[in-house]
């Protein structure tokens, strides 16, 4: 049996193709998702369904469709899971074994020991929330985002961890990139939330001029023409990279 391709291998292959756009699937309906996927699969580095919007059956249909039609495209489940270790074991099983996605977002509030059931999944991607894109993120995160980034580096013994940093905080993004080195950074907040793309690229690219997963949800999935919206973002990224 051939060895399964790891999340990071899939992601790096997309980066090598100069693909950095991640589409956030926030509608919670498989037929809606299928139309988006069919229009954009050749332009993206990943898809990111948000677990909060889905009934289980619809989420499974969407994940199964991507895996069947486009197995080279990694799937990141935006779940923001984070509980005590025993509960996280159940979450990890449900997310990776039952649903079968490639990566997940997690909350670091309970500490690294509690997150071990995720971190030990060597072929999967684990994205730790460090500085989120919402306007009120600074209420607590401004006190601890650097500390979290430093701990993520310590936790990353299997080389499968990334971080989540909002496009709406470019200064903090630059600081976090310095701390985490070439680690993947998932960037929400482009599009409807108003994050500036050029600032993201200036402050977030790693030493290989890669390392970013630039996520847009509403700005693409609710656009009159989702493919054109994706192409526009893709072209802007490529133009800024030159």
ZADO-1210 file (C-alpha; in nm, 4 decimals, padded with zeros to 6 digits):
<atoms>
<atom x="00.0000" y="00.0000" z="00.0000" code="UNK" pos="1"/>
<atom x="00.1371" y="00.3412" z="-00.0957" code="UNK" pos="2"/>
<atom x="00.2178" y="00.5749" z="00.1874" code="UNK" pos="3"/>
<atom x="-00.0448" y="00.8464" z="00.2342" code="UNK" pos="4"/>
<atom x="00.0694" y="01.1921" z="00.1325" code="UNK" pos="5"/>
<atom x="00.1078" y="01.4174" z="00.4355" code="UNK" pos="6"/>
<atom x="-00.0724" y="01.7482" z="00.4702" code="UNK" pos="7"/>
<atom x="00.2530" y="01.9407" z="00.4495" code="UNK" pos="8"/>
<atom x="00.3596" y="01.7570" z="00.1324" code="UNK" pos="9"/>
<atom x="00.0282" y="01.8413" z="-00.0328" code="UNK" pos="10"/>
<atom x="00.0567" y="02.2023" z="00.0767" code="UNK" pos="11"/>
<atom x="00.4150" y="02.2452" z="-00.0404" code="UNK" pos="12"/>
<atom x="00.3221" y="02.1022" z="-00.3807" code="UNK" pos="13"/>
<atom x="00.0585" y="02.3735" z="-00.4145" code="UNK" pos="14"/>
<atom x="00.3033" y="02.6431" z="-00.3043" code="UNK" pos="15"/>
<atom x="00.5480" y="02.5190" z="-00.5679" code="UNK" pos="16"/>
<atom x="00.2705" y="02.5841" z="-00.8206" code="UNK" pos="17"/>
<atom x="00.2432" y="02.9409" z="-00.6804" code="UNK" pos="18"/>
<atom x="-00.0978" y="02.8704" z="-00.5325" code="UNK" pos="19"/>
<atom x="-00.1700" y="03.0436" z="-00.2024" code="UNK" pos="20"/>
<atom x="-00.5483" y="03.0958" z="-00.2021" code="UNK" pos="21"/>
<atom x="-00.7576" y="02.9009" z="00.0473" code="UNK" pos="22"/>
<atom x="-01.1349" y="02.9171" z="00.0102" code="UNK" pos="23"/>
<atom x="-01.3301" y="02.9135" z="00.3337" code="UNK" pos="24"/>
<atom x="-01.6513" y="02.7152" z="00.2916" code="UNK" pos="25"/>
<atom x="-01.8977" y="02.8771" z="00.5307" code="UNK" pos="26"/>
<atom x="-02.2357" y="02.7961" z="00.3790" code="UNK" pos="27"/>
<atom x="-02.2827" y="02.4471" z="00.5218" code="UNK" pos="28"/>
<atom x="-02.4483" y="02.3023" z="00.2120" code="UNK" pos="29"/>
<atom x="-02.2872" y="02.0364" z="-00.0055" code="UNK" pos="30"/>
<atom x="-02.4513" y="02.1366" z="-00.3337" code="UNK" pos="31"/>
<atom x="-02.3419" y="02.4965" z="-00.2776" code="UNK" pos="32"/>
<atom x="-01.9895" y="02.3798" z="-00.1929" code="UNK" pos="33"/>
<atom x="-01.9721" y="02.1565" z="-00.4997" code="UNK" pos="34"/>
<atom x="-02.0433" y="02.4493" z="-00.7296" code="UNK" pos="35"/>
<atom x="-01.7652" y="02.6516" z="-00.5635" code="UNK" pos="36"/>
<atom x="-01.5194" y="02.3615" z="-00.5804" code="UNK" pos="37"/>
<atom x="-01.5971" y="02.2836" z="-00.9442" code="UNK" pos="38"/>
<atom x="-01.5245" y="02.6454" z="-01.0377" code="UNK" pos="39"/>
<atom x="-01.2050" y="02.6927" z="-00.8366" code="UNK" pos="40"/>
<atom x="-01.0179" y="02.3643" z="-00.7827" code="UNK" pos="41"/>
<atom x="-00.7359" y="02.4556" z="-01.0211" code="UNK" pos="42"/>
<atom x="-00.6657" y="02.7859" z="-00.8429" code="UNK" pos="43"/>
<atom x="-00.6431" y="02.6982" z="-00.4735" code="UNK" pos="44"/>
<atom x="-00.3902" y="02.5609" z="-00.2261" code="UNK" pos="45"/>
<atom x="-00.6635" y="02.4332" z="00.0065" code="UNK" pos="46"/>
<atom x="-01.0267" y="02.4401" z="00.1122" code="UNK" pos="47"/>
<atom x="-01.1327" y="02.5300" z="00.4645" code="UNK" pos="48"/>
<atom x="-01.4845" y="02.4222" z="00.5653" code="UNK" pos="49"/>
<atom x="-01.6011" y="02.5810" z="00.8895" code="UNK" pos="50"/>
<atom x="-01.7472" y="02.3098" z="01.1127" code="UNK" pos="51"/>
<atom x="-01.9866" y="02.5520" z="01.2840" code="UNK" pos="52"/>
<atom x="-02.2008" y="02.5914" z="00.9719" code="UNK" pos="53"/>
<atom x="-02.2468" y="02.2239" z="00.8870" code="UNK" pos="54"/>
<atom x="-02.4679" y="01.9371" z="00.9789" code="UNK" pos="55"/>
<atom x="-02.2495" y="01.6260" z="00.9933" code="UNK" pos="56"/>
<atom x="-02.3882" y="01.4686" z="00.6756" code="UNK" pos="57"/>
<atom x="-02.3324" y="01.7823" z="00.4664" code="UNK" pos="58"/>
<atom x="-01.9766" y="01.8220" z="00.5939" code="UNK" pos="59"/>
<atom x="-01.8979" y="01.4582" z="00.5167" code="UNK" pos="60"/>
<atom x="-02.0335" y="01.4998" z="00.1633" code="UNK" pos="61"/>
<atom x="-01.8177" y="01.8057" z="00.1026" code="UNK" pos="62"/>
<atom x="-01.5020" y="01.6438" z="00.2410" code="UNK" pos="63"/>
<atom x="-01.5645" y="01.3195" z="00.0513" code="UNK" pos="64"/>
<atom x="-01.6205" y="01.5091" z="-00.2721" code="UNK" pos="65"/>
<atom x="-01.2938" y="01.7020" z="-00.2439" code="UNK" pos="66"/>
<atom x="-01.1016" y="01.3872" z="-00.1503" code="UNK" pos="67"/>
<atom x="-01.2521" y="01.1922" z="-00.4387" code="UNK" pos="68"/>
<atom x="-01.2373" y="01.4525" z="-00.7143" code="UNK" pos="69"/>
<atom x="-00.9249" y="01.6433" z="-00.6061" code="UNK" pos="70"/>
<atom x="-00.7183" y="01.4320" z="-00.3645" code="UNK" pos="71"/>
<atom x="-00.4177" y="01.6623" z="-00.4132" code="UNK" pos="72"/>
<atom x="-00.5975" y="01.9558" z="-00.2487" code="UNK" pos="73"/>
<atom x="-00.5573" y="01.9605" z="00.1316" code="UNK" pos="74"/>
<atom x="-00.8644" y="02.0176" z="00.3469" code="UNK" pos="75"/>
<atom x="-00.8370" y="02.2250" z="00.6645" code="UNK" pos="76"/>
<atom x="-01.1288" y="02.1901" z="00.9059" code="UNK" pos="77"/>
<atom x="-01.1876" y="02.5220" z="01.0792" code="UNK" pos="78"/>
<atom x="-01.3042" y="02.3769" z="01.4091" code="UNK" pos="79"/>
<atom x="-01.1016" y="02.5689" z="01.6714" code="UNK" pos="80"/>
<atom x="-01.1021" y="02.2637" z="01.8973" code="UNK" pos="81"/>
<atom x="-00.9305" y="02.2710" z="02.2350" code="UNK" pos="82"/>
<atom x="-01.0264" y="02.0861" z="02.5513" code="UNK" pos="83"/>
<atom x="-00.8718" y="01.8526" z="02.8065" code="UNK" pos="84"/>
<atom x="-00.6530" y="01.5766" z="02.6638" code="UNK" pos="85"/>
<atom x="-00.9104" y="01.2977" z="02.6867" code="UNK" pos="86"/>
<atom x="-01.1703" y="01.5070" z="02.5027" code="UNK" pos="87"/>
<atom x="-00.9138" y="01.6078" z="02.2418" code="UNK" pos="88"/>
<atom x="-00.8490" y="01.2389" z="02.1725" code="UNK" pos="89"/>
<atom x="-01.2151" y="01.2064" z="02.0754" code="UNK" pos="90"/>
<atom x="-01.1979" y="01.5245" z="01.8669" code="UNK" pos="91"/>
<atom x="-00.8844" y="01.4050" z="01.6850" code="UNK" pos="92"/>
<atom x="-01.0440" y="01.0689" z="01.6074" code="UNK" pos="93"/>
<atom x="-01.3617" y="01.2302" z="01.4758" code="UNK" pos="94"/>
<atom x="-01.1752" y="01.4866" z="01.2659" code="UNK" pos="95"/>
<atom x="-00.8936" y="01.2765" z="01.1234" code="UNK" pos="96"/>
<atom x="-01.0156" y="00.9160" z="01.1311" code="UNK" pos="97"/>
<atom x="-01.3907" y="00.9518" z="01.0800" code="UNK" pos="98"/>
<atom x="-01.4179" y="01.2703" z="00.8718" code="UNK" pos="99"/>
<atom x="-01.0760" y="01.2314" z="00.7100" code="UNK" pos="100"/>
<atom x="-00.9574" y="01.5905" z="00.6683" code="UNK" pos="101"/>
<atom x="-00.5899" y="01.6828" z="00.6379" code="UNK" pos="102"/>
<atom x="-00.5646" y="01.9582" z="00.9003" code="UNK" pos="103"/>
<atom x="-00.7532" y="02.1341" z="01.1777" code="UNK" pos="104"/>
<atom x="-00.7485" y="02.4599" z="01.3724" code="UNK" pos="105"/>
<atom x="-00.7068" y="02.4341" z="01.7496" code="UNK" pos="106"/>
<atom x="-00.7261" y="02.6648" z="02.0511" code="UNK" pos="107"/>
<atom x="-00.4140" y="02.6739" z="02.2727" code="UNK" pos="108"/>
<atom x="-00.5803" y="02.7982" z="02.5923" code="UNK" pos="109"/>
<atom x="-00.5513" y="02.4647" z="02.7758" code="UNK" pos="110"/>
<atom x="-00.1809" y="02.4273" z="02.6937" code="UNK" pos="111"/>
<atom x="00.0396" y="02.1991" z="02.4896" code="UNK" pos="112"/>
<atom x="-00.0115" y="01.8888" z="02.7017" code="UNK" pos="113"/>
<atom x="-00.3843" y="01.8952" z="02.6319" code="UNK" pos="114"/>
<atom x="-00.3213" y="01.9307" z="02.2567" code="UNK" pos="115"/>
<atom x="-00.0946" y="01.6269" z="02.2288" code="UNK" pos="116"/>
<atom x="-00.3675" y="01.4070" z="02.0720" code="UNK" pos="117"/>
<atom x="-00.3575" y="01.6478" z="01.7778" code="UNK" pos="118"/>
<atom x="00.0170" y="01.7045" z="01.7659" code="UNK" pos="119"/>
<atom x="00.0937" y="01.3320" z="01.7593" code="UNK" pos="120"/>
<atom x="-00.0886" y="01.2968" z="01.4255" code="UNK" pos="121"/>
<atom x="00.2330" y="01.3280" z="01.2275" code="UNK" pos="122"/>
<atom x="00.0875" y="01.3349" z="00.8771" code="UNK" pos="123"/>
<atom x="-00.1782" y="01.5922" z="00.9595" code="UNK" pos="124"/>
<atom x="-00.1624" y="01.9685" z="00.9975" code="UNK" pos="125"/>
<atom x="-00.2425" y="02.1395" z="01.3282" code="UNK" pos="126"/>
<atom x="-00.3019" y="02.5156" z="01.3141" code="UNK" pos="127"/>
<atom x="-00.2814" y="02.6862" z="01.6522" code="UNK" pos="128"/>
<atom x="-00.4717" y="03.0112" z="01.6999" code="UNK" pos="129"/>
<atom x="-00.2186" y="03.2835" z="01.7794" code="UNK" pos="130"/>
<atom x="-00.3711" y="03.6146" z="01.6666" code="UNK" pos="131"/>
<atom x="-00.7208" y="03.5922" z="01.5225" code="UNK" pos="132"/>
<atom x="-00.8695" y="03.8351" z="01.2687" code="UNK" pos="133"/>
<atom x="-01.1716" y="03.9626" z="01.4622" code="UNK" pos="134"/>
<atom x="-01.1773" y="04.3246" z="01.5899" code="UNK" pos="135"/>
<atom x="-01.1837" y="04.2221" z="01.9562" code="UNK" pos="136"/>
<atom x="-00.8926" y="03.9801" z="01.9280" code="UNK" pos="137"/>
<atom x="-00.6599" y="04.2063" z="02.1226" code="UNK" pos="138"/>
<atom x="-00.8609" y="04.1919" z="02.4464" code="UNK" pos="139"/>
<atom x="-00.6609" y="03.8895" z="02.5615" code="UNK" pos="140"/>
<atom x="-00.4373" y="03.7999" z="02.2680" code="UNK" pos="141"/>
<atom x="-00.2307" y="04.1181" z="02.2803" code="UNK" pos="142"/>
<atom x="-00.0995" y="03.9977" z="02.6146" code="UNK" pos="143"/>
<atom x="-00.0044" y="03.6488" z="02.5011" code="UNK" pos="144"/>
<atom x="00.0289" y="03.6064" z="02.1234" code="UNK" pos="145"/>
<atom x="00.4100" y="03.6175" z="02.1316" code="UNK" pos="146"/>
<atom x="00.4148" y="03.3680" z="02.4179" code="UNK" pos="147"/>
<atom x="00.1855" y="03.1324" z="02.2262" code="UNK" pos="148"/>
<atom x="00.4056" y="03.1603" z="01.9158" code="UNK" pos="149"/>
<atom x="00.7140" y="03.0747" z="02.1220" code="UNK" pos="150"/>
<atom x="00.5405" y="02.7711" z="02.2711" code="UNK" pos="151"/>
<atom x="00.4230" y="02.6543" z="01.9280" code="UNK" pos="152"/>
<atom x="00.7881" y="02.6320" z="01.8235" code="UNK" pos="153"/>
<atom x="00.8599" y="02.4156" z="02.1285" code="UNK" pos="154"/>
<atom x="00.5546" y="02.1963" z="02.0647" code="UNK" pos="155"/>
<atom x="00.6441" y="02.1379" z="01.6982" code="UNK" pos="156"/>
<atom x="00.8513" y="01.8231" z="01.7525" code="UNK" pos="157"/>
<atom x="00.6757" y="01.6423" z="01.4656" code="UNK" pos="158"/>
<atom x="00.7027" y="01.9324" z="01.2216" code="UNK" pos="159"/>
<atom x="00.3279" y="01.9354" z="01.1617" code="UNK" pos="160"/>
<atom x="00.2173" y="02.2557" z="01.3367" code="UNK" pos="161"/>
<atom x="00.1224" y="02.5891" z="01.1833" code="UNK" pos="162"/>
<atom x="-00.0302" y="02.9045" z="01.3272" code="UNK" pos="163"/>
<atom x="-00.3354" y="03.1187" z="01.2565" code="UNK" pos="164"/>
<atom x="-00.2738" y="03.4933" z="01.2254" code="UNK" pos="165"/>
<atom x="-00.5335" y="03.7380" z="01.0946" code="UNK" pos="166"/>
<atom x="-00.4601" y="03.9514" z="00.7901" code="UNK" pos="167"/>
<atom x="-00.6019" y="04.2423" z="00.9875" code="UNK" pos="168"/>
<atom x="-00.2916" y="04.2513" z="01.2126" code="UNK" pos="169"/>
<atom x="00.0136" y="04.2899" z="00.9831" code="UNK" pos="170"/>
<atom x="00.2503" y="04.4180" z="01.2534" code="UNK" pos="171"/>
<atom x="00.1788" y="04.1186" z="01.4731" code="UNK" pos="172"/>
<atom x="00.2102" y="03.8912" z="01.1684" code="UNK" pos="173"/>
<atom x="00.5659" y="04.0156" z="01.1110" code="UNK" pos="174"/>
<atom x="00.6549" y="03.9536" z="01.4743" code="UNK" pos="175"/>
<atom x="00.5056" y="03.6052" z="01.4714" code="UNK" pos="176"/>
<atom x="00.6828" y="03.5110" z="01.1471" code="UNK" pos="177"/>
<atom x="01.0160" y="03.5977" z="01.3110" code="UNK" pos="178"/>
<atom x="00.9326" y="03.3683" z="01.6025" code="UNK" pos="179"/>
<atom x="00.7986" y="03.0656" z="01.4104" code="UNK" pos="180"/>
<atom x="01.0491" y="03.0622" z="01.1241" code="UNK" pos="181"/>
<atom x="00.9283" y="02.8885" z="00.8078" code="UNK" pos="182"/>
<atom x="00.6201" y="02.7348" z="00.9689" code="UNK" pos="183"/>
<atom x="00.2920" y="02.7510" z="00.7693" code="UNK" pos="184"/>
<atom x="00.0685" y="03.0445" z="00.8590" code="UNK" pos="185"/>
<atom x="-00.3047" y="03.0326" z="00.7904" code="UNK" pos="186"/>
<atom x="-00.4259" y="03.3867" z="00.7196" code="UNK" pos="187"/>
<atom x="-00.7983" y="03.4612" z="00.7575" code="UNK" pos="188"/>
<atom x="-00.9326" y="03.8130" z="00.7206" code="UNK" pos="189"/>
<atom x="-00.8660" y="03.8859" z="00.3516" code="UNK" pos="190"/>
<atom x="-01.1754" y="04.0076" z="00.1694" code="UNK" pos="191"/>
<atom x="-01.4852" y="04.0819" z="00.3763" code="UNK" pos="192"/>
<atom x="-01.2829" y="04.1583" z="00.6914" code="UNK" pos="193"/>
<atom x="-01.0617" y="04.4071" z="00.5083" code="UNK" pos="194"/>
<atom x="-00.7126" y="04.2614" z="00.5520" code="UNK" pos="195"/>
<atom x="-00.4502" y="04.4136" z="00.3226" code="UNK" pos="196"/>
<atom x="-00.2945" y="04.1593" z="00.0882" code="UNK" pos="197"/>
<atom x="00.0318" y="04.3428" z="00.0235" code="UNK" pos="198"/>
<atom x="00.0930" y="04.3814" z="00.3975" code="UNK" pos="199"/>
<atom x="00.0280" y="04.0104" z="00.4463" code="UNK" pos="200"/>
<atom x="00.2815" y="03.9145" z="00.1807" code="UNK" pos="201"/>
<atom x="00.5387" y="04.1667" z="00.3004" code="UNK" pos="202"/>
<atom x="00.5171" y="04.0525" z="00.6614" code="UNK" pos="203"/>
<atom x="00.4192" y="03.6872" z="00.6328" code="UNK" pos="204"/>
<atom x="00.6186" y="03.5103" z="00.3611" code="UNK" pos="205"/>
<atom x="00.8823" y="03.2676" z="00.4864" code="UNK" pos="206"/>
<atom x="01.2446" y="03.2394" z="00.3734" code="UNK" pos="207"/>
<atom x="01.1344" y="03.0436" z="00.0632" code="UNK" pos="208"/>
<atom x="00.8831" y="03.3139" z="-00.0363" code="UNK" pos="209"/>
<atom x="00.6105" y="03.0663" z="00.0549" code="UNK" pos="210"/>
<atom x="00.4562" y="02.9629" z="00.3861" code="UNK" pos="211"/>
<atom x="00.1169" y="03.1343" z="00.3595" code="UNK" pos="212"/>
<atom x="-00.2367" y="03.0010" z="00.3244" code="UNK" pos="213"/>
<atom x="-00.4407" y="03.3105" z="00.2383" code="UNK" pos="214"/>
<atom x="-00.8024" y="03.2417" z="00.3184" code="UNK" pos="215"/>
<atom x="-01.1065" y="03.4184" z="00.1782" code="UNK" pos="216"/>
<atom x="-01.4577" y="03.3021" z="00.2571" code="UNK" pos="217"/>
<atom x="-01.7427" y="03.5464" z="00.1980" code="UNK" pos="218"/>
<atom x="-01.5391" y="03.7449" z="-00.0556" code="UNK" pos="219"/>
<atom x="-01.5359" y="03.4399" z="-00.2834" code="UNK" pos="220"/>
<atom x="-01.8272" y="03.2108" z="-00.2045" code="UNK" pos="221"/>
<atom x="-02.0871" y="03.4890" z="-00.2157" code="UNK" pos="222"/>
<atom x="-01.9322" y="03.6714" z="-00.5118" code="UNK" pos="223"/>
<atom x="-02.1435" y="03.6922" z="-00.8305" code="UNK" pos="224"/>
<atom x="-01.8735" y="03.4837" z="-01.0002" code="UNK" pos="225"/>
<atom x="-01.6685" y="03.2814" z="-00.7483" code="UNK" pos="226"/>
<atom x="-01.4119" y="03.1780" z="-01.0083" code="UNK" pos="227"/>
<atom x="-01.3488" y="03.5375" z="-01.1107" code="UNK" pos="228"/>
<atom x="-01.3157" y="03.6385" z="-00.7456" code="UNK" pos="229"/>
<atom x="-01.0637" y="03.3592" z="-00.6871" code="UNK" pos="230"/>
<atom x="-00.8720" y="03.4476" z="-01.0026" code="UNK" pos="231"/>
<atom x="-00.8585" y="03.8106" z="-00.8940" code="UNK" pos="232"/>
<atom x="-00.7067" y="03.7216" z="-00.5573" code="UNK" pos="233"/>
<atom x="-00.4672" y="03.4754" z="-00.7218" code="UNK" pos="234"/>
<atom x="-00.3518" y="03.7395" z="-00.9733" code="UNK" pos="235"/>
<atom x="-00.3009" y="03.9986" z="-00.6974" code="UNK" pos="236"/>
<atom x="-00.0858" y="03.7555" z="-00.5010" code="UNK" pos="237"/>
<atom x="00.1256" y="03.6627" z="-00.8035" code="UNK" pos="238"/>
<atom x="00.1696" y="04.0270" z="-00.9037" code="UNK" pos="239"/>
<atom x="00.2841" y="04.1190" z="-00.5530" code="UNK" pos="240"/>
<atom x="00.5288" y="03.8271" z="-00.5474" code="UNK" pos="241"/>
<atom x="00.7117" y="03.9459" z="-00.8595" code="UNK" pos="242"/>
</atoms>
